[in-house]
Amino acid sequence: MLLPLLKQPKSICILRLSAIGDVMHMLPIIHNLQQHWPQTKITWIIGRTEAQLVAGLRQVEFIIFDKSKGVRVYLELYRQLQGRQFDVLLHMQAALRASLASLLVKAPIKVGFDRARAIDMQWMFTNHYIAAADRQHVLDGFFEFIKVLGVERRELKWPLTIPPEAAAVAIDYFDNRPLLVINPCTSQRRCNWRNWYPQRYAEVINYVMANYDLQVALTGADIPSEYAMAEAILGAVANEYKTRIYNLVGKTDLKSLAAVLQRANVVISPDTGPAHIANGIGTPVIGLYVTSNPKRTGPYCSQWTVNRYPQALRRQGLDEKEVKWGRRVRDPEALALITVADVIQQLDSILTEM
């Protein structure tokens, strides 16, 4: 086969294991593939946790890759793929773990990133490449994978399904007042500071409680650092407002979290997966970006993101136009660049329009 494809492929295998935000970016890609080639069978090799979020996606076969099983996961994948052949593999994760998995996928066409983005030697595991592009958002880069096949569609639609039992969580917790959801924590990474200060979150809550008749929910994962963050925020909130705050940290799975984010009128979040879930289901997101670049990893449709990444670079004597695309700012003090007033300004612009 040559690219772009001259006829509809019978089967496409997609290899994207993680993470939550990137899996959300995958949904418009799958939607456009299905609209362009409705008869093509799509198989998605995906991480165990991430599969929980996108379960129920129409006409997609999932093959779970559970990295916690170590080398045994490759044997399981081999068994599941034994005797199968795909027309195309879209190898959409530039990571050695994913590239090793790609060796088990039989397909004459294996599409990967262009050489600049094919880190961890991904280019050695593919035979076709997306077009090189300078300074793209991650989602735009994903669209290049179907463009190289000849699919020019770019409908921004996220077909995420929320089952009734998950939607019931949002109904049970909240009343009819507007809802502000704060997801204050990102995944923990060494020397990668992205979490704003609990005192400042509390000041934002005090402001909206004093000026708007709404309720607030704190969301997060079932890990000690996120419980600690929620407790620190609640400890700094004025006592008269605490009865209107729901601490849901550790109390939602990914589907019920999506339901809560869908119920929200606005979400505040740093650079982490829930920001992209909210973006995909159409809830306004105030992204808090300092040490990472929202032009690359921000909530794609958000016009309310607070972007202090350029200032954080300047603190280190760097220019946004000159640094490598995707460069992180390794400076815990940079988080101070986002002020309470920055967030309140964006909140007011959203809440006053309700």
C-alpha positions as CSV (number, residue, x, y, z in Angstrom):
1,M,0.0,0.0,0.0
2,L,1.1,3.6,-0.7
3,L,0.2,6.7,1.2
4,P,-2.2,8.4,1.1
5,L,-4.5,5.3,0.9
6,L,-6.5,5.1,-2.3
7,K,-9.2,2.9,-0.8
8,Q,-10.7,2.3,2.6
9,P,-8.6,0.0,4.8
10,K,-10.3,-3.0,6.3
11,S,-8.6,-2.6,9.6
12,I,-6.5,0.0,11.5
13,C,-4.6,-0.6,14.8
14,I,-4.0,2.4,17.0
15,L,-1.2,2.2,19.6
16,R,-1.6,4.9,22.3
17,L,-1.2,3.6,25.8
18,S,-1.3,6.8,27.9
19,A,-1.9,9.3,29.4
20,I,-5.4,10.6,30.3
21,G,-4.9,13.9,28.5
22,D,-3.4,12.3,25.4
23,V,-6.2,9.7,25.3
24,M,-8.7,12.5,25.3
25,H,-6.8,14.0,22.3
26,M,-7.3,10.6,20.6
27,L,-11.1,10.8,20.6
28,P,-11.5,13.4,17.7
29,I,-9.0,11.3,15.7
30,I,-11.1,8.2,16.1
31,H,-14.3,10.1,15.4
32,N,-13.0,11.5,12.1
33,L,-11.6,8.1,11.0
34,Q,-15.0,6.6,11.7
35,Q,-16.9,9.3,9.8
36,H,-14.5,9.1,6.8
37,W,-14.2,5.2,6.7
38,P,-17.3,3.9,8.5
39,Q,-16.7,0.3,7.6
40,T,-13.0,0.2,8.8
41,K,-12.5,-1.9,11.9
42,I,-10.5,0.0,14.6
43,T,-8.5,-1.7,17.3
44,W,-6.9,0.4,20.0
45,I,-4.0,-0.9,22.2
46,I,-4.4,1.2,25.4
47,G,-3.3,1.3,29.0
48,R,-5.5,-0.3,31.7
49,T,-6.4,2.9,33.5
50,E,-6.9,4.9,30.3
51,A,-9.3,2.3,29.0
52,Q,-11.6,2.9,31.9
53,L,-12.2,6.4,30.6
54,V,-13.0,5.6,27.0
55,A,-14.9,2.4,27.6
56,G,-18.0,2.3,25.5
57,L,-16.6,4.0,22.5
58,R,-18.7,3.0,19.6
59,Q,-17.3,0.3,17.3
60,V,-13.8,0.3,18.8
61,E,-12.1,-2.9,20.0
62,F,-9.8,-2.4,23.0
63,I,-6.7,-4.4,23.8
64,I,-5.6,-3.6,27.3
65,F,-1.9,-3.2,27.9
66,D,-1.3,-3.4,31.6
67,K,2.2,-2.1,32.2
68,S,2.1,-3.2,35.9
69,K,2.6,-6.7,34.7
70,G,6.1,-6.0,33.5
71,V,7.4,-8.2,30.7
72,R,4.4,-10.5,31.0
73,V,2.3,-7.9,29.3
74,Y,4.2,-8.4,26.0
75,L,3.4,-12.1,26.1
76,E,-0.3,-11.4,26.7
77,L,-0.2,-8.9,23.8
78,Y,1.5,-11.5,21.6
79,R,-1.2,-14.0,22.4
80,Q,-4.0,-11.6,21.7
81,L,-2.6,-10.5,18.3
82,Q,-1.4,-13.9,17.2
83,G,-2.7,-14.7,13.7
84,R,-4.0,-11.2,13.2
85,Q,-3.0,-8.7,10.4
86,F,-4.0,-5.0,10.1
87,D,-3.8,-2.8,7.1
88,V,-2.3,0.1,9.1
89,L,-0.7,0.6,12.4
90,L,-0.8,4.2,13.8
91,H,2.0,4.2,16.3
92,M,1.0,7.3,18.2
93,Q,3.2,7.1,21.3
94,A,6.9,7.9,21.1
95,A,8.1,5.7,24.0
96,L,10.2,2.6,24.1
97,R,7.5,0.6,25.9
98,A,5.1,1.4,23.1
99,S,7.6,0.7,20.3
100,L,8.4,-2.7,21.7
101,A,4.6,-3.4,21.7
102,S,4.5,-2.3,18.1
103,L,6.8,-5.2,17.1
104,L,3.9,-7.5,17.9
105,V,1.5,-5.7,15.5
106,K,1.6,-7.1,12.0
107,A,0.8,-4.4,9.4
108,P,2.5,-3.4,6.1
109,I,2.1,0.3,7.0
110,K,3.4,1.5,10.3
111,V,3.0,5.3,10.7
112,G,5.0,7.1,13.4
113,F,6.1,10.6,14.3
114,D,8.4,12.6,12.1
115,R,12.1,12.3,13.1
116,A,12.1,15.4,15.4
117,R,9.3,14.0,17.5
118,A,10.2,10.3,17.2
119,I,12.0,10.2,20.6
120,D,13.2,7.0,22.1
121,M,14.2,5.9,18.6
122,Q,10.5,5.5,17.6
123,W,11.5,6.1,13.9
124,M,13.3,2.7,14.0
125,F,9.9,0.9,14.5
126,T,7.9,2.6,11.7
127,N,8.1,2.8,7.9
128,H,6.0,5.9,7.3
129,Y,6.0,9.2,9.1
130,I,3.7,12.2,9.7
131,A,4.7,15.5,8.2
132,A,7.2,17.5,10.2
133,A,5.6,20.6,11.8
134,D,7.1,23.3,14.0
135,R,5.4,24.0,17.3
136,Q,2.1,22.1,17.1
137,H,-0.3,21.4,19.8
138,V,-0.4,17.7,20.7
139,L,-3.9,17.3,19.2
140,D,-2.8,18.9,16.0
141,G,0.1,16.4,15.8
142,F,-2.3,13.5,16.2
143,F,-4.4,14.8,13.3
144,E,-1.3,14.5,11.2
145,F,-1.6,10.7,11.5
146,I,-4.9,10.5,9.7
147,K,-4.0,13.2,7.3
148,V,-1.1,11.1,6.0
149,L,-3.6,8.4,5.3
150,G,-5.7,10.8,3.2
151,V,-8.2,11.8,5.8
152,E,-8.6,15.6,5.7
153,R,-11.6,15.8,8.1
154,R,-11.0,17.9,11.3
155,E,-14.3,17.9,13.2
156,L,-13.5,18.6,16.8
157,K,-15.8,16.1,18.5
158,W,-15.0,14.0,21.6
159,P,-17.4,10.9,21.6
160,L,-16.9,10.2,25.3
161,T,-19.7,8.1,26.8
162,I,-20.9,8.6,30.4
163,P,-23.0,5.7,31.6
164,P,-26.1,6.4,33.8
165,E,-24.5,5.0,36.9
166,A,-21.6,7.5,36.6
167,A,-24.0,10.4,35.8
168,A,-25.9,9.6,39.0
169,V,-22.8,10.6,41.0
170,A,-23.2,14.2,39.8
171,I,-26.9,14.2,40.5
172,D,-26.5,12.7,44.0
173,Y,-23.8,15.2,45.2
174,F,-25.1,18.5,44.0
175,D,-28.1,20.8,44.0
176,N,-29.3,23.0,41.1
177,R,-26.9,25.9,41.8
178,P,-23.9,26.6,39.5
179,L,-20.9,24.4,40.2
180,L,-17.2,25.3,40.2
181,V,-14.9,22.2,40.1
182,I,-11.3,22.6,41.2
183,N,-9.0,19.8,40.3
184,P,-5.9,21.1,42.0
185,C,-3.2,18.5,41.4
186,T,-1.3,17.0,38.5
187,S,0.4,13.7,38.3
188,Q,3.6,13.6,40.4
189,R,6.8,13.9,38.4
190,R,10.3,14.6,39.6
191,C,11.3,18.3,39.4
192,N,8.2,19.1,37.4
193,W,6.3,21.7,39.4
194,R,2.7,22.3,38.2
195,N,0.5,22.5,41.3
196,W,-0.6,25.9,42.4
197,Y,-0.7,26.9,46.1
198,P,-3.5,25.7,48.3
199,Q,-3.8,29.2,50.0
200,R,-4.4,30.8,46.6
201,Y,-7.1,28.2,45.7
202,A,-8.7,29.0,49.0
203,E,-8.7,32.7,48.2
204,V,-10.4,32.0,44.9
205,I,-13.1,30.0,46.7
206,N,-13.6,32.7,49.3
207,Y,-14.1,35.2,46.5
208,V,-16.6,33.2,44.4
209,M,-18.6,32.2,47.5
210,A,-18.9,35.8,48.6
211,N,-19.9,37.0,45.1
212,Y,-21.9,34.1,43.5
213,D,-24.5,31.7,44.7
214,L,-22.7,28.5,43.7
215,Q,-21.2,25.3,45.1
216,V,-17.6,24.0,44.8
217,A,-16.2,20.6,44.4
218,L,-12.6,19.5,44.9
219,T,-11.6,16.5,42.8
220,G,-8.5,14.3,42.6
221,A,-7.0,10.9,42.7
222,D,-6.9,8.4,45.6
223,I,-3.3,9.2,46.6
224,P,-1.9,10.9,49.8
225,S,-0.6,14.0,48.1
226,E,-4.0,14.8,46.6
227,Y,-5.8,14.2,49.9
228,A,-3.3,16.5,51.6
229,M,-3.8,19.3,49.0
230,A,-7.6,19.1,49.4
231,E,-7.2,19.3,53.2
232,A,-4.9,22.3,52.9
233,I,-7.3,24.1,50.7
234,L,-10.3,23.4,53.0
235,G,-8.3,24.5,56.0
236,A,-7.7,27.9,54.4
237,V,-11.3,28.5,53.3
238,A,-13.4,30.8,55.5
239,N,-15.6,28.8,57.8
240,E,-18.9,30.2,56.6
241,Y,-18.3,28.7,53.1
242,K,-17.2,25.2,54.0
243,T,-20.7,23.8,54.0
244,R,-20.9,24.6,50.2
245,I,-17.8,22.7,49.4
246,Y,-17.7,19.0,48.4
247,N,-14.4,17.1,48.8
248,L,-14.6,14.4,46.2
249,V,-10.9,13.6,46.2
250,G,-10.6,9.8,45.9
251,K,-14.3,9.3,45.6
252,T,-14.7,9.2,41.8
253,D,-13.5,6.8,39.1
254,L,-12.8,8.3,35.6
255,K,-16.3,7.9,34.3
256,S,-17.9,9.5,37.4
257,L,-15.2,12.2,37.3
258,A,-16.2,13.0,33.7
259,A,-19.8,13.2,34.9
260,V,-18.9,15.7,37.6
261,L,-16.9,17.8,35.1
262,Q,-19.8,17.7,32.7
263,R,-22.1,18.9,35.5
264,A,-19.7,21.8,36.3
265,N,-20.2,25.3,35.0
266,V,-16.5,26.0,35.1
267,V,-13.3,24.0,36.0
268,I,-10.0,25.2,37.3
269,S,-7.1,22.9,36.8
270,P,-3.3,22.8,36.1
271,D,-1.7,20.9,33.3
272,T,-3.4,17.5,33.9
273,G,-5.8,15.0,32.4
274,P,-9.1,16.3,34.0
275,A,-8.6,19.6,32.2
276,H,-8.7,17.8,28.9
277,I,-11.7,15.7,30.0
278,A,-13.6,18.9,30.8
279,N,-12.5,20.5,27.5
280,G,-13.7,17.4,25.5
281,I,-17.2,17.5,27.1
282,G,-17.6,21.2,26.6
283,T,-17.1,22.6,30.1
284,P,-15.2,25.9,30.3
285,V,-11.7,25.3,31.6
286,I,-9.4,27.8,33.3
287,G,-6.1,26.1,32.8
288,L,-3.2,27.2,35.1
289,Y,0.0,27.0,33.1
290,V,3.4,28.2,34.2
291,T,6.0,25.5,33.9
292,S,4.6,23.9,30.7
293,N,3.4,25.6,27.5
294,P,-0.4,25.6,27.0
295,K,0.1,26.2,23.2
296,R,1.4,22.6,23.2
297,T,-0.5,20.8,26.0
298,G,-3.3,23.2,27.1
299,P,-7.1,22.4,27.0
300,Y,-7.5,22.7,23.2
301,C,-10.7,24.8,23.0
302,S,-10.1,27.0,26.1
303,Q,-10.0,30.7,25.8
304,W,-9.7,31.2,29.5
305,T,-6.3,29.6,30.3
306,V,-4.0,31.7,32.5
307,N,-0.6,31.5,30.6
308,R,2.5,32.5,32.6
309,Y,4.8,30.2,30.7
310,P,6.6,33.0,28.8
311,Q,7.2,34.9,32.1
312,A,8.6,31.8,33.7
313,L,11.0,31.3,30.9
314,R,12.1,34.9,31.1
315,R,12.9,34.4,34.8
316,Q,15.6,32.0,33.5
317,G,16.8,34.3,30.8
318,L,15.1,32.4,28.0
319,D,12.8,33.4,25.2
320,E,9.7,31.4,24.3
321,K,10.4,31.7,20.6
322,E,13.9,30.3,20.9
323,V,13.6,27.4,23.4
324,K,12.9,23.8,22.3
325,W,9.2,23.1,21.8
326,G,7.8,21.4,24.9
327,R,10.5,22.5,27.2
328,R,9.5,22.5,30.9
329,V,10.5,25.2,33.3
330,R,12.2,23.5,36.3
331,D,11.5,26.2,38.8
332,P,9.2,25.7,41.8
333,E,9.0,29.4,42.4
334,A,7.6,30.1,39.0
335,L,4.1,29.1,40.3
336,A,3.9,32.4,42.1
337,L,3.6,34.1,38.7
338,I,-0.1,33.1,38.6
339,T,-2.0,35.4,41.0
340,V,-5.4,35.1,42.5
341,A,-6.5,38.1,40.5
342,D,-5.6,36.3,37.3
343,V,-7.9,33.4,38.1
344,I,-10.7,35.6,39.4
345,Q,-10.7,37.7,36.2
346,Q,-11.3,34.6,34.2
347,L,-13.9,33.3,36.6
348,D,-15.8,36.5,36.4
349,S,-15.8,36.5,32.6
350,I,-17.4,33.0,32.7
351,L,-19.8,33.3,35.7
352,T,-21.2,36.6,34.7
353,E,-22.3,35.2,31.3
354,M,-24.3,32.3,32.9
